[in-house]
Amino acid sequence: ENESKNEKTLLIVSPLRRTLQTALTAFDGHLSLGNKGPLAFVCNADIQETGEINCDCGRPLSEVKEEFKKHDFIDFSYIQEDWHEKKDDYRDQGPLLTKRFNRFKKWMLERPEKDVIVVAHHNIFLANLGISFQNCEVREYLVK
C-alpha cells in the first residue's frame, strides 16, 4: 500500500468478465469507497486473453459496461467498443502479443501511480514473461 495518502495504487484489469470478477472479488474491501478509495481501477485491452475462442474474446464494451454498471469506479476509457474482436494487434500471434505487451508496459510506466496490480491471463504472462501462472497466483515484479 502506498505511503502517501494522495497516491493511489493502480489496479489494471483485462476487460474480460472473469478478470473483472476476479479483481472485484479479490479487492472488494479496497473498492468499497469507489473513486475515493485507495485503488484506481482501470481496464486495458492490451492484456486481454490471447485465444480466439468465444470464452477468450469478451464482448462489446457497451455490454461489459452494462453488466458492471453498479461499479461506476471502473475506468473503461481506454477500451474501444470493438476491443473483443481478434483483429489487427489483437490476433493470437507471437509478434503481435509482444507488441501489445510492450505497448501496455509503456502505458503502465507513463502512469503516475507508483504501485501497480495487474489482473490478466495466463497466456499473456506466459507469452511475454516466459512464466506460467496458476489461477489467482500473485507475484511481485519490479518493472523498469
Summary of the structure (lengths in Angstrom):
residues: 144
radius of gyration: 14.7
end to end distance: 19.3
largest distance: 42.9
contacts: 370
relative contact order: 0.21
helix: 40%
strand: 10%
